[in-house]
Amino acid sequence: MKKMMLQTILLCCLCLASCSDSEENRPVLPPDQEQEEPETPDRPHDYTGLMNKTNSVPVNYEQEAEQRGEVVRIDYDTRDYAEGTGVARTNTAYVYLPYGYDEHTDQRYNVLYFVHGHYGTAATTFEAENGLVRKLLDHMTENGDMAPSIVVSPSYNYGNPTPNYVDADPYCEALPQELVNNLIPIVESRYRTYAESTDAAGLESSREHRAIGGFSMGAVTTWYALEHTLDYFKFFMPVSADCWSLGAFAGMNRPTETAEYLAGIIRQSTHAGTGFYIWAASGTDDSAYRETLVQVEAMARLTDVFPLSSLTFHEKDGARHEFRPMAEYLYNALPFFFPNGQNTYKHLTTASTVKDVIEHEAFAGFGQFILPAERRYDDNMPLANVASLLPYHNYVTGERAVETINTMIDYVQDGNRLFYDIYFDEDKRADARKNNTGLFFFRGKPGKLFAIVCPGGGFSYVGAIHEGFPLAIALSEMGYNAFSIQYRTGGAQVACEDLAQAIDFIMHHAEELQVSTDDYSLWGGSAGARMAAYLGSYSTQGFIEATHERPAAVIMGYTGHSEYTPDDPPTYVIIGEDDAIASPSTMRRRVENLQALGIDAEFHLLPDLRHGFGLGRGTTADGWYEDAVRFWEKYISRKNGTSYRK
């Protein structure tokens, strides 16, 4: 009894005081509940940081695949671009055609032009290490690791390497021009690529389906391609060499100048922003590791041109300056350049099972969060019975859940990334329950404001399938960038810590996500509404070591939350008259208390409406979120003088 009285006194004190930035004055929330931790599979790798480790190639990929592609030799006429004489020359390239090319006559193919190192030739790419790269491409195509693609191995040295590799620099610089003028038109008119024509306009319009990469001096060539032929390639894969545009080894010795030089070229192009991607790589024991990395790090400091959405670095532990690691670099890069969107993800029905959702290929690595991961259920339960997984919610139907799931499948199918981790690996190692967190992102208009939706579930489950995803999708369709949070259950404290971490993650990755950090809003239903309110009252610094602005508005649905501070943001509240879980009178009093402090707050009580109505489709709340957006939009210009106060 004394413990309960003490907690009551503490909570009452919190209602009267605003939060300071010090840890000592952070809010005291109700204690977490003990809970069994569900098992969570490892997440697939993503590029949320500049530095990334490569994933190993499956061992069997070094063996011959059952379905083998074909390598074709092309001898073609070109000119002397290196010395500028224009003298006619003949060069050789090899073209890898994936298995089934001749049969699939209606299919188009992406193309990678991959350039060998100094002592290699055009034949090296597909012949070295007993055909290692050719076997890799066969397996990747057979297993659907990437969209079926054509790989071309050209040569800058005409089969006759210069005695000193530094002397090959003019030939490396000349090759991109030779490709655009001579080789690409031959390859992409002879084979079924995405180029409708092979003139300059046709090649530029199909550049999103074209990549160039190379190893060692082939990487020097790749940097020259970025400099001279950005209009014709979207993806660049320099491996183990720096940029020599300002002289040999200038990327290593003059990284800042080199970065500024390349940034200037991109700023003047029509492809600034998301119109290119540099996937750089090297091995940690590679002699060119540092020379590549210091340049990339200098480029990454120019965040206006080279944000993480356009530049990453990938390292293979222990790899040296030799051909064999190339298989691993290609294994990691090609699915990123050319994801396998050729195969349509299967839609689900109400007869599909929980297991079908968890194991769906569109949700690889996070399928366990689509339905309440914390609830015990039979994997073979049909989605028609999904309401049984959300006991605190009403108006849940299998049909609407399946509609939401299929919308998410289509979103991934269209090439969008759906799920983001919010914690670093070391955080998750220190607290395994942080594996059960993340953000589902539904993209709106680039650069527009964002909202975070916090689904409810009594802090015992996350009801995103009914409250989080449908609302986030609806907001994204209105142009706003919307997130639905997957948080730790067990109590308000850890849930609010996760929400604070999610806000901090978005703020630090705003350029990559293409969202505005101004005047964001927090939305929530039931327990999720309490999370939104707590962050509105105390902001991120009330829960983690990060300081950010409070939201411009808090949107609260059906909860019994009564606490507030004089610093609360404008608040919109909606609840039903027939709510048997949350008290409408409690919410009304909170709104009145906020209004008494001069804080804009609205209270909406709707008839014939029970708890946990989500979007409220088919109820008296149908379309309520549009009115809530109107409320939020009153406060999206406070930096221009608009105040929180009336």
Rosetta blueprint (number, residue, H / E / L):
1 M L
2 K H
3 K H
4 M H
5 M H
6 L H
7 Q H
8 T H
9 I H
10 L H
11 L H
12 C H
13 C H
14 L H
15 C H
16 L H
17 A L
18 S L
19 C L
20 S L
21 D L
22 S L
23 E H
24 E H
25 N H
26 R L
27 P L
28 V L
29 L L
30 P L
31 P L
32 D L
33 Q L
34 E L
35 Q L
36 E L
37 E L
38 P L
39 E L
40 T L
41 P L
42 D L
43 R L
44 P L
45 H L
46 D L
47 Y L
48 T L
49 G L
50 L L
51 M E
52 N E
53 K E
54 T L
55 N L
56 S L
57 V L
58 P L
59 V H
60 N H
61 Y H
62 E H
63 Q L
64 E L
65 A L
66 E L
67 Q L
68 R L
69 G L
70 E E
71 V E
72 V E
73 R E
74 I E
75 D E
76 Y E
77 D E
78 T E
79 R E
80 D L
81 Y L
82 A L
83 E L
84 G L
85 T L
86 G L
87 V L
88 A E
89 R E
90 T E
91 N E
92 T E
93 A E
94 Y E
95 V E
96 Y E
97 L E
98 P L
99 Y L
100 G L
101 Y L
102 D L
103 E L
104 H L
105 T L
106 D L
107 Q L
108 R L
109 Y E
110 N E
111 V E
112 L E
113 Y E
114 F E
115 V E
116 H L
117 G L
118 H L
119 Y L
120 G L
121 T L
122 A L
123 A L
124 T H
125 T H
126 F H
127 E H
128 A H
129 E H
130 N H
131 G H
132 L H
133 V H
134 R H
135 K H
136 L H
137 L H
138 D H
139 H H
140 M H
141 T H
142 E H
143 N L
144 G L
145 D L
146 M L
147 A L
148 P L
149 S E
150 I E
151 V E
152 V E
153 S E
154 P L
155 S L
156 Y L
157 N L
158 Y L
159 G L
160 N L
161 P L
162 T L
163 P L
164 N L
165 Y H
166 V H
167 D H
168 A H
169 D H
170 P H
171 Y H
172 C H
173 E H
174 A H
175 L H
176 P H
177 Q H
178 E H
179 L H
180 V H
181 N H
182 N H
183 L H
184 I H
185 P H
186 I H
187 V H
188 E H
189 S H
190 R H
191 Y L
192 R L
193 T E
194 Y L
195 A L
196 E L
197 S L
198 T L
199 D L
200 A H
201 A H
202 G H
203 L H
204 E H
205 S H
206 S L
207 R H
208 E H
209 H H
210 R E
211 A E
212 I E
213 G E
214 G E
215 F E
216 S L
217 M H
218 G H
219 A H
220 V H
221 T H
222 T H
223 W H
224 Y H
225 A H
226 L H
227 E H
228 H H
229 T L
230 L H
231 D H
232 Y H
233 F L
234 K L
235 F E
236 F E
237 M E
238 P E
239 V E
240 S L
241 A L
242 D L
243 C L
244 W L
245 S L
246 L L
247 G L
248 A L
249 F L
250 A H
251 G H
252 M H
253 N H
254 R L
255 P H
256 T H
257 E H
258 T H
259 A H
260 E H
261 Y H
262 L H
263 A H
264 G H
265 I H
266 I H
267 R H
268 Q L
269 S L
270 T L
271 H L
272 A L
273 G L
274 T L
275 G L
276 F L
277 Y E
278 I E
279 W E
280 A E
281 A E
282 S E
283 G E
284 T L
285 D L
286 D L
287 S L
288 A L
289 Y H
290 R H
291 E H
292 T H
293 L H
294 V H
295 Q H
296 V H
297 E H
298 A H
299 M H
300 A H
301 R L
302 L L
303 T L
304 D L
305 V L
306 F L
307 P L
308 L L
309 S L
310 S L
311 L E
312 T E
313 F E
314 H E
315 E E
316 K E
317 D L
318 G L
319 A L
320 R L
321 H L
322 E L
323 F L
324 R L
325 P L
326 M H
327 A H
328 E H
329 Y H
330 L H
331 Y H
332 N H
333 A H
334 L H
335 P H
336 F H
337 F H
338 F L
339 P L
340 N L
341 G L
342 Q L
343 N L
344 T L
345 Y L
346 K L
347 H L
348 L L
349 T L
350 T L
351 A L
352 S L
353 T E
354 V H
355 K H
356 D H
357 V H
358 I H
359 E L
360 H L
361 E H
362 A H
363 F H
364 A L
365 G L
366 F L
367 G H
368 Q H
369 F H
370 I L
371 L L
372 P L
373 A L
374 E L
375 R L
376 R L
377 Y L
378 D L
379 D L
380 N L
381 M L
382 P E
383 L H
384 A H
385 N H
386 V H
387 A H
388 S H
389 L H
390 L L
391 P L
392 Y L
393 H L
394 N L
395 Y L
396 V L
397 T L
398 G H
399 E H
400 R H
401 A H
402 V H
403 E H
404 T H
405 I H
406 N H
407 T H
408 M H
409 I H
410 D H
411 Y H
412 V H
413 Q H
414 D L
415 G L
416 N L
417 R L
418 L L
419 F E
420 Y E
421 D L
422 I L
423 Y L
424 F L
425 D H
426 E H
427 D H
428 K H
429 R H
430 A H
431 D L
432 A H
433 R H
434 K H
435 N H
436 N H
437 T L
438 G E
439 L E
440 F E
441 F E
442 F E
443 R L
444 G L
445 K L
446 P L
447 G L
448 K L
449 L L
450 F E
451 A E
452 I E
453 V E
454 C E
455 P L
456 G L
457 G L
458 G L
459 F L
460 S L
461 Y L
462 V L
463 G L
464 A H
465 I H
466 H H
467 E H
468 G H
469 F H
470 P H
471 L H
472 A H
473 I H
474 A H
475 L H
476 S H
477 E H
478 M L
479 G L
480 Y L
481 N E
482 A E
483 F E
484 S E
485 I E
486 Q E
487 Y L
488 R L
489 T L
490 G L
491 G L
492 A H
493 Q H
494 V H
495 A H
496 C H
497 E H
498 D H
499 L H
500 A H
501 Q H
502 A H
503 I H
504 D H
505 F H
506 I H
507 M H
508 H H
509 H L
510 A H
511 E H
512 E H
513 L H
514 Q L
515 V L
516 S L
517 T L
518 D L
519 D L
520 Y L
521 S E
522 L E
523 W E
524 G E
525 G E
526 S L
527 A H
528 G H
529 A H
530 R H
531 M H
532 A H
533 A H
534 Y H
535 L H
536 G H
537 S H
538 Y H
539 S L
540 T H
541 Q H
542 G H
543 F L
544 I L
545 E L
546 A L
547 T L
548 H L
549 E L
550 R L
551 P L
552 A L
553 A E
554 V E
555 I E
556 M E
557 G E
558 Y L
559 T L
560 G L
561 H L
562 S L
563 E L
564 Y L
565 T L
566 P L
567 D L
568 D L
569 P L
570 P L
571 T E
572 Y E
573 V E
574 I E
575 I E
576 G E
577 E L
578 D L
579 D L
580 A L
581 I L
582 A L
583 S L
584 P H
585 S H
586 T H
587 M H
588 R H
589 R H
590 R H
591 V H
592 E H
593 N H
594 L H
595 Q H
596 A H
597 L L
598 G L
599 I E
600 D L
601 A E
602 E E
603 F E
604 H E
605 L E
606 L E
607 P L
608 D L
609 L L
610 R L
611 H L
612 G L
613 F L
614 G L
615 L L
616 G L
617 R L
618 G L
619 T L
620 T L
621 A L
622 D L
623 G L
624 W H
625 Y H
626 E H
627 D H
628 A H
629 V H
630 R H
631 F H
632 W H
633 E H
634 K L
635 Y L
636 I L
637 S L
638 R H
639 K H
640 N H
641 G L
642 T L
643 S L
644 Y L
645 R E
646 K L
